[in-house]
Amino acid sequence: MLRDKVIGFIGAGSMAEAMVSGIVASKIVPPDNVVVSNRSNQLRLIELEDKYGVRGVTKDNLQLHELDIIVIAMKPKDIDSALSSLKNHLKPTQLLLSVLAGISTSYMEEGLQGEQPVIRVMPNTSSMIGESATAISTGNHVGPDHIMDAKAILGTIGKVYTIEEEQMDVFTGVAGSGPAYFYYLMEHMEKTANEAGLDVDVTRDVVAQTILGAAKMMLTNNEEPESLRKKVTSPNGTTAAGLEALRENGGGTAISAAIKGAARRSREISMENEKVLVLS
């Protein structure tokens, strides 16, 4: 039962805090069952203790044997030293969740001894408000109970999707980088409306509400976006004119290119990270 388990974080940055916040708010485990560690930033640990009621310890004082689930949340460049310090102290029953971009489950498995269950996690920035679209990919030693525990934890920061690891790059292009595409769209919608005289504060709220409403329509009605688009597009109407202008200026092509570009860079980063780690 997850409620009786102890969850430990190696790394105390913004992603770790987002997960801690979701775990504590959802009450899936008591706050005292959450341990957060970093190398030596005592002030950061005290901040998290005061804010969430969790336990903060420096890396040297982290008691690995008491942890049931370990979340690896430091910088990817530090993964080798982390694996080296972990491998002689882990039990096969302990589950590792890695939120490190560009580090594969196979790389982590190779750096650890025994048949360690490892799950790779890709959240997005909306995890800070509990609305992440998070992907998980499982390593070779992960069982159904591990997946259930991972989904319970990650479900506290949004929705969770299980995908094959080779799909992580395109998922990154869609969901990992996706919020930035919408912010970019919102910037231009806001700027255009402001230039036409609409109040700045009103515009910002209207733009956000419009995107929120459109997203809720698709999720609530479970309809394809193409179907919803056609329903709101009257022949020779204002929406038809706007869509035609969007097509003429390469709107759809730009969106596809953005996703492919982000996915390509994700693959490059993965190759660069693991090449550097192997050579170091």
C-alpha positions in Angstrom: 0.0 0.0 0.0 1.5 3.3 -1.1 0.4 5.2 2.1 2.8 3.1 4.1 5.8 3.8 1.8 8.6 6.3 2.2 9.4 8.5 -0.8 12.8 10.0 -1.1 14.0 12.8 -3.5 17.6 13.2 -4.5 17.5 16.8 -5.6 15.4 19.6 -4.2 14.8 21.8 -7.2 11.6 23.1 -8.8 10.5 19.7 -10.2 11.1 18.0 -6.9 9.1 20.7 -5.2 6.2 20.4 -7.6 6.0 16.6 -6.9 6.3 17.1 -3.2 3.5 19.7 -3.3 1.2 17.3 -5.1 2.0 14.4 -2.9 1.4 16.3 0.3 -1.8 18.0 -1.0 -3.2 14.7 -2.1 -2.4 13.0 1.2 -1.4 9.7 -0.6 1.4 9.4 2.1 1.9 11.4 5.3 4.3 14.4 4.9 6.7 12.7 7.3 7.0 9.8 4.8 8.5 12.2 2.3 12.3 12.9 2.4 14.0 15.5 0.3 17.8 15.8 0.0 20.4 17.9 -1.7 24.2 18.2 -1.5 24.5 20.9 1.1 21.9 23.7 0.6 20.5 23.6 4.2 18.4 26.7 3.7 16.5 25.1 0.7 15.8 22.0 2.8 14.5 24.1 5.7 12.3 26.0 3.3 10.7 22.8 2.0 10.3 21.4 5.6 8.5 24.6 6.7 6.3 24.8 3.6 5.3 21.1 3.3 6.1 19.4 6.6 8.5 16.9 4.9 11.9 15.8 6.1 14.9 17.6 4.6 18.4 16.0 4.8 21.7 16.6 3.1 22.9 13.9 0.7 25.4 12.5 3.2 22.7 12.0 5.8 20.1 10.4 3.5 19.2 6.9 4.8 18.7 5.0 1.6 17.6 1.8 3.3 14.5 3.4 4.6 13.2 4.6 1.2 10.7 2.5 -0.8 10.6 4.9 -3.8 13.5 7.1 -4.9 13.0 10.1 -7.2 16.1 11.1 -9.1 15.7 14.8 -9.6 19.2 16.3 -9.8 20.9 17.7 -12.9 21.5 15.1 -15.6 25.3 15.8 -15.6 25.4 14.4 -12.0 23.8 11.1 -12.8 27.0 9.0 -12.9 28.1 10.1 -9.4 24.5 9.5 -8.2 24.4 6.0 -9.6 27.8 5.2 -8.2 26.7 6.2 -4.7 23.4 4.3 -5.0 24.4 1.0 -6.6 25.9 -0.7 -3.5 23.1 0.4 -1.2 19.9 -0.3 -3.1 17.6 -3.3 -2.8 15.7 -4.8 -5.7 12.5 -3.9 -4.0 13.2 -0.2 -4.2 11.7 1.7 -7.2 13.6 4.5 -8.9 11.7 7.3 -10.7 14.0 9.4 -12.9 12.9 12.8 -14.1 16.3 13.5 -15.8 15.9 14.6 -19.4 17.9 12.6 -21.9 18.9 9.8 -19.6 17.5 6.4 -20.7 16.4 3.6 -18.4 19.0 1.3 -20.0 21.8 3.7 -19.1 20.6 3.8 -15.5 20.2 0.1 -15.3 23.8 -0.4 -16.5 25.0 2.0 -13.8 23.3 0.0 -11.1 23.9 -3.5 -9.7 21.2 -6.2 -9.9 17.8 -6.0 -11.4 16.7 -2.5 -10.2 13.3 -1.3 -11.3 13.6 2.1 -13.1 10.9 4.2 -14.6 11.7 7.3 -16.7 9.4 10.2 -16.2 8.8 13.3 -18.4 6.5 15.9 -16.8 6.0 19.4 -18.0 6.0 22.8 -16.3 2.2 22.7 -15.6 3.1 20.2 -12.8 3.6 23.4 -10.7 -0.2 23.8 -10.6 -1.1 20.1 -10.7 -1.9 20.1 -14.5 1.1 18.3 -16.0 0.9 15.9 -18.9 3.4 13.4 -17.7 4.8 10.4 -19.6 6.4 7.3 -18.1 8.5 4.6 -19.7 9.4 1.5 -17.9 12.8 -0.3 -17.6 13.4 -4.0 -17.9 12.7 -4.9 -14.3 9.5 -3.0 -13.6 6.3 -4.8 -12.6 2.6 -3.9 -12.4 2.9 -2.8 -8.8 5.7 -0.4 -9.6 3.7 1.2 -12.4 0.7 1.5 -10.1 2.8 3.3 -7.4 4.4 5.6 -10.1 1.0 6.6 -11.5 -0.3 7.3 -8.0 2.6 9.6 -7.2 2.6 11.4 -10.6 -1.1 11.6 -10.7 -0.9 14.2 -8.0 0.7 16.6 -10.4 -1.6 15.9 -13.4 -2.4 13.2 -15.9 -0.1 10.3 -16.6 0.5 8.4 -19.8 2.5 5.2 -20.3 4.5 5.2 -23.5 7.4 3.3 -25.1 10.7 4.9 -24.4 11.5 5.5 -28.1 8.4 7.8 -28.1 9.8 10.0 -25.4 11.3 12.4 -27.9 8.1 13.1 -29.7 6.2 13.3 -26.4 8.7 15.9 -25.3 8.0 17.8 -28.5 4.3 17.7 -27.9 3.9 18.0 -24.1 7.3 18.8 -22.7 7.7 21.8 -24.9 4.0 22.3 -25.7 3.2 24.9 -23.0 5.7 27.3 -24.6 3.9 27.0 -28.0 0.6 28.0 -26.3 2.3 30.9 -24.5 3.8 32.0 -27.8 0.3 31.9 -29.4 -1.1 33.8 -26.4 1.6 36.5 -26.8 0.5 37.2 -30.4 -3.2 37.0 -29.6 -2.7 39.5 -26.8 -0.4 41.8 -28.8 -2.9 42.0 -31.7 -5.9 42.7 -29.5 -4.0 45.4 -27.6 -2.9 47.0 -30.9 -6.6 47.1 -31.8 -7.4 48.9 -28.6 -8.7 46.1 -26.3 -7.7 46.6 -22.6 -4.5 44.8 -21.7 -5.8 43.1 -18.6 -9.1 42.2 -20.2 -7.2 40.7 -23.2 -4.9 38.5 -21.1 -7.9 37.1 -19.3 -9.9 36.6 -22.5 -7.0 34.8 -24.3 -6.4 32.5 -21.3 -10.1 31.7 -20.9 -10.5 31.0 -24.6 -7.7 28.5 -24.6 -8.9 26.9 -21.4 -12.5 26.6 -22.7 -11.3 25.1 -26.0 -9.2 22.5 -24.1 -12.1 21.7 -21.8 -14.4 21.2 -24.7 -12.2 18.6 -26.3 -11.6 16.8 -23.0 -15.2 16.9 -21.9 -16.8 15.9 -25.2 -14.0 13.5 -26.2 -14.2 14.8 -29.8 -11.5 15.1 -32.3 -10.1 18.6 -32.7 -11.0 18.6 -36.4 -14.6 17.9 -35.6 -14.7 20.7 -33.0 -13.0 23.1 -35.4 -15.6 22.4 -38.1 -18.5 22.9 -35.7 -17.4 26.5 -34.9 -16.5 27.4 -38.5 -19.5 28.7 -40.5 -19.0 29.1 -44.2 -17.9 32.7 -45.1 -17.9 33.6 -41.4 -15.3 35.2 -39.2 -13.8 32.0 -38.0 -13.4 30.7 -41.6 -11.7 33.9 -42.5 -9.3 33.6 -39.6 -8.5 30.0 -40.3 -7.9 30.8 -44.0 -5.4 33.5 -43.0 -3.7 31.0 -40.6 -3.3 28.5 -43.4 -2.0 31.1 -45.9 0.6 32.1 -43.4 1.8 28.6 -42.6 0.1 28.2 -39.2 -0.3 24.4 -39.4 3.1 23.8 -40.9 4.7 25.9 -38.2 3.1 23.9 -35.4 4.2 20.6 -37.0 7.7 22.0 -37.5 7.9 23.1 -33.8 7.0 19.6 -32.5 9.5 17.9 -34.9 12.2 20.5 -34.0 11.8 19.9 -30.3 11.7 16.1 -30.7 14.9 16.3 -32.8 16.6 18.3 -30.2 15.4 15.9 -27.5 17.1 13.1 -29.4 20.3 15.1 -29.7 20.4 15.9 -26.0 19.9 12.3 -25.1 22.8 11.3 -27.4 25.0 14.1 -26.1 24.3 13.4 -22.4 25.0 9.7 -22.6 28.1 10.3 -24.8 29.5 12.7 -22.3 28.7 10.5 -19.4 30.4 7.5 -21.1 33.5 9.4 -21.9 33.8 11.1 -18.5 
